[in-house]
Amino acid sequence: MNISLLVIFAFLLFALYLGIHARKGKEMNLEQWAVGGRGFGTIFVFLLMAGENFTTYTFLGGSGGAYGLGGPMIYVFSSLCYIVMYWVMPPVWKYAKKNNILTQSDFFASKYKSTNLGVLTSVVGIISMIPYLVLQFKGLGIIVSEASYGSISPAVAIWIGAVSVSIYVTISGIHGSAWTAVIKDLMMLVVILIMATYIPYHYYGGFKPMFQQIDAAKPNFLLLPKSGYGMSWYISTSILFALGAFTWPHMFAASLSSKNAHILRRNAAITPIYQIVLILVLVIGFAAVLEVPGLKSPDLALFELAKKTFDPWFVGVIGATGLLTALVPSSMLLMTASTLVAKNVFKVLKPNTTDKQISRIARTMVPILSLITLFFTFKGGNMIIMLLIMAYGFVAQLTPALVFSLFKKNPITLQGATAGIIAGVVTVAYITLTNSTIATLFPHFPQAIKDLDTGILALGINLIVTFAVTAVTRVKSVAENQIDQMEIHP
């Protein structure tokens, strides 16, 4: 066993210890397990919500995207989502606290007084989170295999990670996620800061010379193209991300763990500073463009460059950091999906189920969902890639119904909200499965419109259907009320 693999396993065991130890002194009822008894302060809420944004995608996809796509990757550090969170999440938290809400689906069911809508949003959320989990597991396999210089296969690494995260999530719930996030974020900051400052100076003599050499070797690589991933795509993708980021069910759960609403506002204000980490990740990817050219998989850029630059022990530290970027979001995803299945699907089917039974079912679902995710991880192939693309579009379709529900007088009806979500989800599914774009659907539109993110089209259809169905159902409701009044007073 090489030194790199020893370092990775040492950090894995430490993270497992923290995750299990986190439950000490706490009675693990469903509220404590799922949202930490709503008792987390600024630091834990910050690390949890940051931990959900900075995953294996950040570690591998961010650097790999910079390596393969260049300039368009600047979309990853858009901070618009935190402006939306600043205004939306505090009233959501207050309503959830007042009504003892533990999940996103509880929120929809309570606001619209419909358990069926709660089930619908649960299904959308679970379908969205499974491919997101697959992404984390696949990333974990790549990271451990690369960092161990091939001493351990991706498949074995994935199994070890899945078993580890299932153990501490089942035992400690969100408390385990929070404590693991502490070490993960500290390591991530240190590792990325070292790599992003040392590598440009080591190979290029500084940041400016690095970008000058890249621009000379690959003109326009660092710019947004005139078509495709151009300016309108960048703006529409940033807007879609801002509208959809807070509707991920696991992000919703992380926000409900807050001690009070003010912590959420403070968190939304300071988290954009953490986005600097993403800029540094892109710097690493750009540095790899000329130093490790011709990679078949851009996702390997960070580790190929690391192995070329650093001693094996530090490559092990980098691998351990990448491992934790998979474990933290995976733990939140597993916990949230399990809670949704138990509380918002099973309990609807069997209303007499007690809270204690629901808590037990939620914990039981953790290893079951892990096994389902492992199946898709090893057997999913291209189907999972399509599902992952759909996942982001799916959760964004919950945004209109959620935001409108916060108005003093909700402008949409239950039927409108339900029809809008279904229409948006069906649109995303059709566009993804048929590999369509706005350009292929509307070839005669101006280029700026053809380059828009297709999620914007789905949201537009969502809104049109929402308000159309709302108008029809409100007219029908008024007519029925008038008939009832005539029958009462002939």
C-alpha positions as CSV (number, residue, x, y, z in Angstrom):
1,M,0.0,0.0,0.0
2,N,1.5,3.4,-1.0
3,I,1.7,6.5,1.1
4,S,-1.0,8.2,-0.9
5,L,-3.5,5.5,-0.2
6,L,-2.6,5.4,3.5
7,V,-3.3,9.1,3.8
8,I,-6.7,8.7,2.1
9,F,-7.7,5.9,4.4
10,A,-6.6,7.8,7.5
11,F,-8.8,10.7,6.6
12,L,-11.7,8.4,5.7
13,L,-11.5,6.7,9.2
14,F,-11.3,10.1,10.9
15,A,-14.4,11.3,9.0
16,L,-16.2,8.1,9.9
17,Y,-15.3,8.6,13.5
18,L,-16.6,12.2,13.5
19,G,-19.8,11.2,11.7
20,I,-20.6,8.5,14.2
21,H,-19.4,10.5,17.3
22,A,-21.7,13.4,16.3
23,R,-24.8,11.8,17.7
24,K,-23.3,11.6,21.2
25,G,-25.7,13.0,23.9
26,K,-28.6,13.4,21.5
27,E,-31.9,11.6,21.3
28,M,-32.2,10.8,17.6
29,N,-35.9,11.4,16.9
30,L,-36.8,12.4,13.3
31,E,-36.5,16.2,13.9
32,Q,-33.0,15.7,15.5
33,W,-31.9,13.3,12.8
34,A,-33.2,15.3,9.8
35,V,-32.7,18.9,10.7
36,G,-30.6,18.8,13.9
37,G,-33.4,19.9,16.2
38,R,-33.3,23.3,14.3
39,G,-30.4,24.2,16.6
40,F,-27.4,24.8,14.3
41,G,-25.6,28.2,14.5
42,T,-24.0,30.2,11.7
43,I,-20.8,28.1,11.3
44,F,-22.6,24.7,10.9
45,V,-25.3,26.2,8.6
46,F,-22.6,27.9,6.5
47,L,-20.5,24.7,6.2
48,L,-23.6,22.5,5.5
49,M,-24.9,24.8,2.7
50,A,-21.5,25.5,1.3
51,G,-20.8,21.7,1.5
52,E,-23.8,21.1,-0.7
53,N,-22.5,23.5,-3.3
54,F,-18.8,22.5,-3.3
55,T,-18.9,18.8,-4.2
56,T,-17.0,16.4,-6.4
57,Y,-18.3,18.5,-9.3
58,T,-16.4,21.4,-8.0
59,F,-13.3,19.4,-7.5
60,L,-13.3,17.5,-10.8
61,G,-15.9,19.2,-12.9
62,G,-14.8,22.8,-12.2
63,S,-11.2,22.2,-13.1
64,G,-12.2,19.8,-15.9
65,G,-14.6,22.3,-17.3
66,A,-11.9,25.0,-17.3
67,Y,-9.6,22.6,-19.0
68,G,-12.1,21.5,-21.7
69,L,-14.4,24.5,-22.2
70,G,-12.4,27.5,-21.2
71,G,-14.2,30.8,-20.7
72,P,-17.8,29.6,-20.4
73,M,-16.9,28.0,-17.1
74,I,-17.2,31.4,-15.4
75,Y,-20.9,30.5,-14.9
76,V,-20.0,28.3,-11.9
77,F,-19.3,31.2,-9.6
78,S,-22.4,33.2,-10.2
79,S,-23.6,34.5,-6.8
80,L,-27.2,35.4,-7.8
81,C,-28.6,32.4,-6.0
82,Y,-27.5,33.9,-2.7
83,I,-29.5,37.0,-3.3
84,V,-32.6,34.9,-3.9
85,M,-31.8,32.8,-0.8
86,Y,-31.3,36.0,1.3
87,W,-35.0,36.9,0.7
88,V,-36.7,33.6,0.3
89,M,-35.2,31.2,2.9
90,P,-35.9,33.3,6.1
91,P,-39.7,33.3,5.6
92,V,-39.6,29.7,4.6
93,W,-37.7,28.9,7.9
94,K,-40.2,30.9,10.0
95,Y,-43.2,29.1,8.4
96,A,-41.5,25.7,8.8
97,K,-40.7,26.4,12.5
98,K,-44.2,27.5,13.2
99,N,-45.8,24.5,11.5
100,N,-43.2,21.9,12.5
101,I,-42.1,21.2,8.9
102,L,-39.2,18.9,8.4
103,T,-39.0,18.5,4.6
104,Q,-39.6,20.5,1.4
105,S,-42.6,18.4,0.6
106,D,-44.1,19.1,4.0
107,F,-43.8,22.8,3.1
108,F,-45.7,22.4,-0.2
109,A,-48.3,20.1,1.3
110,S,-48.9,22.6,4.1
111,K,-49.0,25.8,2.0
112,Y,-51.3,24.4,-0.6
113,K,-53.2,22.1,1.8
114,S,-52.6,19.1,-0.4
115,T,-50.9,15.8,0.5
116,N,-51.0,14.9,-3.2
117,L,-48.8,18.0,-4.0
118,G,-46.5,16.9,-1.2
119,V,-46.2,13.5,-2.9
120,L,-45.6,15.0,-6.3
121,T,-42.8,17.3,-5.0
122,S,-41.3,14.3,-3.2
123,V,-41.2,12.3,-6.3
124,V,-39.6,15.1,-8.3
125,G,-37.1,15.7,-5.5
126,I,-36.1,12.0,-5.2
127,I,-35.8,11.5,-9.0
128,S,-33.5,14.6,-9.0
129,M,-31.3,13.5,-6.1
130,I,-30.6,9.9,-7.2
131,P,-28.5,11.0,-10.3
132,Y,-26.9,13.7,-8.2
133,L,-25.8,10.9,-5.8
134,V,-24.5,8.9,-8.7
135,L,-22.4,11.9,-9.7
136,Q,-20.9,12.0,-6.2
137,F,-20.1,8.3,-6.1
138,K,-18.6,8.3,-9.6
139,G,-16.5,11.3,-8.7
140,L,-15.4,9.5,-5.5
141,G,-14.2,6.5,-7.5
142,I,-12.2,8.6,-9.9
143,I,-10.6,10.7,-7.1
144,V,-9.5,7.7,-4.9
145,S,-8.3,5.7,-7.9
146,E,-6.3,8.6,-9.3
147,A,-4.9,9.8,-6.0
148,S,-3.8,6.2,-5.1
149,Y,-1.9,5.9,-8.4
150,G,-4.3,3.1,-9.4
151,S,-3.6,1.0,-6.2
152,I,-7.4,0.8,-5.6
153,S,-10.0,0.5,-8.4
154,P,-12.8,3.1,-8.8
155,A,-15.4,0.3,-8.1
156,V,-13.8,-0.7,-4.7
157,A,-13.5,3.0,-3.7
158,I,-17.1,3.6,-4.5
159,W,-18.2,0.6,-2.4
160,I,-16.1,1.8,0.6
161,G,-17.4,5.3,0.3
162,A,-21.0,4.2,0.0
163,V,-20.8,1.9,3.1
164,S,-19.0,4.6,5.1
165,V,-21.5,7.3,4.4
166,S,-24.5,5.0,4.9
167,I,-23.2,4.0,8.4
168,Y,-22.8,7.5,9.8
169,V,-25.9,8.9,8.1
170,T,-28.0,6.1,9.6
171,I,-26.5,6.6,13.0
172,S,-26.1,10.4,13.3
173,G,-28.2,12.0,10.5
174,I,-27.5,15.6,9.8
175,H,-25.1,15.9,12.8
176,G,-22.7,13.5,11.1
177,S,-22.9,15.6,7.9
178,A,-22.2,18.8,9.8
179,W,-19.1,17.6,11.6
180,T,-17.7,15.9,8.4
181,A,-18.3,19.2,6.6
182,V,-16.0,21.0,9.1
183,I,-12.9,18.9,8.2
184,K,-13.9,18.8,4.6
185,D,-14.1,22.6,4.1
186,L,-10.9,23.3,6.1
187,M,-9.0,20.8,3.9
188,M,-10.5,22.0,0.7
189,L,-9.6,25.6,1.4
190,V,-6.0,24.7,2.3
191,V,-5.5,22.3,-0.6
192,I,-7.0,24.5,-3.3
193,L,-5.2,27.6,-2.1
194,I,-1.8,25.8,-2.2
195,M,-2.4,24.3,-5.6
196,A,-3.9,27.5,-7.2
197,T,-1.0,29.7,-6.0
198,Y,1.9,27.3,-6.3
199,I,1.2,25.7,-9.7
200,P,0.9,28.9,-11.8
201,Y,4.2,30.3,-10.4
202,H,5.9,26.9,-10.7
203,Y,5.1,26.4,-14.3
204,Y,4.4,29.8,-15.8
205,G,6.0,32.4,-13.5
206,G,2.7,33.8,-12.2
207,F,-1.0,34.2,-13.0
208,K,-0.6,36.9,-15.7
209,P,2.1,35.0,-17.7
210,M,0.0,31.8,-17.4
211,F,-3.1,33.4,-19.0
212,Q,-0.9,35.1,-21.6
213,Q,0.6,31.8,-22.6
214,I,-2.7,30.1,-22.8
215,D,-4.2,32.9,-24.9
216,A,-1.2,32.8,-27.3
217,A,-1.5,29.0,-27.6
218,K,-5.3,28.9,-27.8
219,P,-6.7,32.2,-29.0
220,N,-10.2,33.0,-27.7
221,F,-10.2,30.0,-25.4
222,L,-10.6,32.2,-22.3
223,L,-13.5,34.2,-23.8
224,L,-17.2,33.5,-24.2
225,P,-17.9,32.4,-27.8
226,K,-20.2,34.3,-30.1
227,S,-22.6,31.4,-30.3
228,G,-23.3,28.2,-28.3
229,Y,-22.0,28.9,-24.8
230,G,-22.1,32.6,-25.4
231,M,-23.4,35.6,-23.4
232,S,-27.1,34.7,-23.5
233,W,-26.4,31.2,-22.5
234,Y,-24.3,32.5,-19.6
235,I,-26.9,34.9,-18.4
236,S,-29.8,32.5,-18.7
237,T,-27.9,29.7,-17.0
238,S,-26.9,32.0,-14.1
239,I,-30.6,33.0,-13.7
240,L,-31.8,29.4,-13.8
241,F,-29.2,28.5,-11.2
242,A,-30.3,31.4,-9.0
243,L,-33.9,30.4,-9.2
244,G,-33.3,26.7,-8.8
245,A,-30.4,26.3,-6.3
246,F,-32.5,26.7,-3.2
247,T,-35.2,24.3,-4.4
248,W,-32.9,21.2,-4.0
249,P,-34.5,19.2,-1.2
250,H,-31.2,18.7,0.6
251,M,-30.4,22.4,0.5
252,F,-33.9,23.0,1.9
253,A,-33.2,20.5,4.7
254,A,-29.9,22.2,5.5
255,S,-31.6,25.6,5.8
256,L,-34.2,24.2,8.2
257,S,-31.4,23.1,10.6
258,S,-30.7,26.8,11.3
259,K,-31.3,28.1,14.9
260,N,-33.1,31.2,13.5
261,A,-33.9,33.0,10.3
262,H,-31.2,35.7,10.9
263,I,-28.5,33.0,10.5
264,L,-29.8,32.2,7.0
265,R,-29.6,35.8,6.0
266,R,-26.1,36.1,7.4
267,N,-25.1,32.9,5.6
268,A,-26.5,34.1,2.3
269,A,-24.5,37.3,2.7
270,I,-21.1,35.7,3.5
271,T,-21.2,32.6,1.3
272,P,-20.4,34.5,-1.9
273,I,-17.0,35.1,-0.4
274,Y,-16.5,31.3,-0.4
275,Q,-17.1,31.4,-4.2
276,I,-13.4,32.5,-4.4
277,V,-12.6,28.9,-4.0
278,L,-14.3,28.2,-7.3
279,I,-12.2,30.8,-9.0
280,L,-9.1,29.0,-7.7
281,V,-10.4,25.7,-8.9
282,L,-10.7,27.1,-12.4
283,V,-7.2,28.5,-12.2
284,I,-6.0,24.9,-11.6
285,G,-7.9,23.7,-14.6
286,F,-6.5,26.5,-16.8
287,A,-2.9,25.7,-15.6
288,A,-3.4,22.1,-16.8
289,V,-4.3,23.2,-20.3
290,L,-0.6,23.5,-21.5
291,E,1.0,21.3,-18.8
292,V,-1.0,18.1,-19.3
293,P,-2.5,18.5,-22.8
294,G,-4.5,15.9,-24.7
295,L,-6.4,14.3,-21.8
296,K,-9.2,12.1,-23.0
297,S,-11.2,13.0,-19.9
298,P,-11.0,16.6,-18.8
299,D,-12.2,15.6,-15.3
300,L,-8.7,14.1,-14.7
301,A,-7.0,17.5,-15.3
302,L,-6.6,18.3,-11.6
303,F,-5.1,15.0,-10.5
304,E,-2.9,14.5,-13.6
305,L,-1.4,17.9,-12.8
306,A,-1.2,17.2,-9.1
307,K,0.7,13.9,-9.7
308,K,3.1,15.7,-12.1
309,T,3.8,18.4,-9.5
310,F,3.6,17.1,-5.9
311,D,5.0,14.3,-3.8
312,P,2.7,11.2,-3.3
313,W,1.9,12.1,0.3
314,F,0.4,15.4,-0.8
315,V,-1.4,13.8,-3.7
316,G,-2.9,11.6,-0.9
317,V,-4.0,14.7,1.0
318,I,-5.6,16.1,-2.2
319,G,-7.3,12.7,-2.7
320,A,-8.6,12.7,0.8
321,T,-10.0,16.2,0.3
322,G,-11.8,15.0,-2.9
323,L,-13.1,12.0,-1.0
324,L,-14.7,14.3,1.6
325,T,-16.2,16.5,-1.1
326,A,-18.2,13.4,-2.1
327,L,-19.1,12.1,1.4
328,V,-20.6,15.4,2.7
329,P,-23.1,16.1,-0.1
330,S,-23.8,12.3,-0.4
331,S,-24.7,12.2,3.3
332,M,-27.2,15.1,2.9
333,L,-28.7,13.7,-0.3
334,L,-29.2,10.2,1.3
335,M,-30.7,11.6,4.5
336,T,-33.1,13.9,2.6
337,A,-34.2,11.4,0.1
338,S,-34.8,8.8,2.9
339,T,-36.8,11.3,4.9
340,L,-38.9,12.2,1.9
341,V,-39.7,8.5,1.2
342,A,-40.6,7.8,4.8
343,K,-42.5,11.0,5.7
344,N,-44.0,12.2,2.4
345,V,-44.7,9.0,0.6
346,F,-45.0,6.1,3.0
347,K,-46.9,8.1,5.6
348,V,-49.4,9.3,3.0
349,L,-50.0,5.7,1.9
350,K,-50.3,4.6,5.6
351,P,-51.5,7.7,7.6
352,N,-51.6,5.8,10.9
353,T,-47.8,5.3,11.0
354,T,-46.3,6.8,14.1
355,D,-43.5,9.3,14.2
356,K,-41.2,6.7,15.8
357,Q,-42.0,4.3,13.0
358,I,-41.4,7.0,10.4
359,S,-38.0,7.7,12.0
360,R,-37.1,4.0,11.8
361,I,-38.2,3.8,8.2
362,A,-36.2,6.8,7.2
363,R,-33.0,5.3,8.7
364,T,-33.8,1.9,7.0
365,M,-34.1,3.7,3.6
366,V,-30.5,5.0,3.8
367,P,-28.7,1.8,2.9
368,I,-31.5,0.8,0.5
369,L,-31.2,4.1,-1.4
370,S,-27.4,3.6,-1.3
371,L,-27.7,0.3,-3.0
372,I,-30.1,1.7,-5.7
373,T,-27.6,4.5,-6.3
374,L,-24.7,2.0,-6.6
375,F,-26.7,0.0,-9.2
376,F,-27.1,3.1,-11.4
377,T,-23.5,4.1,-10.7
378,F,-22.2,0.8,-12.1
379,K,-25.0,0.1,-14.7
380,G,-26.5,3.5,-15.6
381,G,-24.2,4.5,-18.4
382,N,-25.5,7.3,-20.6
383,M,-29.0,7.1,-19.0
384,I,-27.6,8.6,-15.8
385,I,-26.0,11.5,-17.7
386,M,-29.4,12.3,-19.2
387,L,-31.0,12.0,-15.8
388,L,-28.4,14.3,-14.3
389,I,-29.1,17.0,-16.9
390,M,-32.9,16.5,-16.2
391,A,-32.3,16.7,-12.4
392,Y,-31.3,20.4,-12.5
393,G,-34.2,21.2,-14.7
394,F,-36.6,19.2,-12.6
395,V,-35.9,21.0,-9.3
396,A,-36.1,24.4,-10.9
397,Q,-39.7,23.7,-11.8
398,L,-40.6,23.8,-8.1
399,T,-39.5,27.5,-7.8
400,P,-42.6,29.3,-9.0
401,A,-45.0,27.4,-6.7
402,L,-42.6,27.9,-3.8
403,V,-42.1,31.6,-4.3
404,F,-45.7,32.4,-5.0
405,S,-46.7,30.6,-1.8
406,L,-44.8,33.2,0.2
407,F,-47.0,36.0,-0.9
408,K,-49.6,37.3,1.6
409,K,-52.2,36.2,-0.9
410,N,-51.0,33.4,-3.1
411,P,-51.7,34.4,-6.8
412,I,-51.9,30.8,-7.9
413,T,-54.2,27.9,-7.0
414,L,-53.3,24.3,-6.0
415,Q,-54.4,23.1,-9.5
416,G,-52.2,25.8,-11.1
417,A,-49.2,24.9,-9.1
418,T,-49.6,21.2,-9.7
419,A,-50.2,21.6,-13.5
420,G,-47.2,24.1,-13.8
421,I,-44.8,21.7,-12.1
422,I,-45.9,18.7,-14.2
423,A,-45.7,20.8,-17.4
424,G,-42.2,22.0,-16.6
425,V,-41.0,18.6,-15.7
426,V,-42.4,17.0,-18.8
427,T,-40.8,19.7,-20.9
428,V,-37.4,19.2,-19.3
429,A,-37.7,15.4,-19.8
430,Y,-38.7,15.8,-23.5
431,I,-35.9,18.2,-24.2
432,T,-33.3,16.0,-22.5
433,L,-34.4,12.6,-23.9
434,T,-34.7,14.0,-27.5
435,N,-31.4,15.9,-27.1
436,S,-33.2,19.0,-28.2
437,T,-32.1,22.6,-27.8
438,I,-33.9,25.9,-28.4
439,A,-31.9,26.1,-31.6
440,T,-33.2,22.8,-32.9
441,L,-36.8,23.5,-31.7
442,F,-36.8,27.1,-33.2
443,P,-34.1,27.2,-35.8
444,H,-35.2,30.6,-37.2
445,F,-35.0,32.5,-33.9
446,P,-32.2,35.0,-33.4
447,Q,-28.9,33.5,-32.2
448,A,-29.1,35.1,-28.7
449,I,-32.5,33.3,-28.1
450,K,-31.3,30.0,-29.6
451,D,-28.4,30.0,-27.1
452,L,-30.6,30.3,-24.1
453,D,-30.5,27.5,-21.5
454,T,-33.4,25.1,-22.3
455,G,-34.3,25.3,-18.6
456,I,-35.6,28.8,-19.2
457,L,-38.0,27.4,-21.8
458,A,-39.3,24.9,-19.4
459,L,-39.8,27.5,-16.7
460,G,-41.6,29.7,-19.2
461,I,-44.0,26.9,-20.1
462,N,-44.4,26.2,-16.3
463,L,-45.5,29.8,-15.6
464,I,-47.9,29.9,-18.6
465,V,-49.6,26.7,-17.6
466,T,-49.6,27.7,-13.9
467,F,-51.4,31.0,-14.6
468,A,-53.7,29.6,-17.3
469,V,-54.9,26.7,-15.0
470,T,-55.2,29.2,-12.1
471,A,-57.4,31.5,-14.1
472,V,-59.7,28.6,-15.2
473,T,-60.0,27.1,-11.7
474,R,-60.7,30.4,-10.1
475,V,-63.4,31.2,-12.6
476,K,-64.9,27.7,-12.0
477,S,-64.6,28.2,-8.2
478,V,-66.5,31.6,-8.4
479,A,-69.2,30.1,-10.6
480,E,-69.7,27.1,-8.2
481,N,-69.9,29.5,-5.2
482,Q,-72.5,31.6,-7.0
483,I,-74.6,28.4,-7.7
484,D,-74.3,27.4,-4.1
485,Q,-75.5,30.8,-2.9
486,M,-78.5,30.6,-5.3
487,E,-79.4,27.2,-3.9
488,I,-79.2,28.5,-0.3
489,H,-81.2,31.7,-1.1
490,P,-83.6,30.9,-4.0
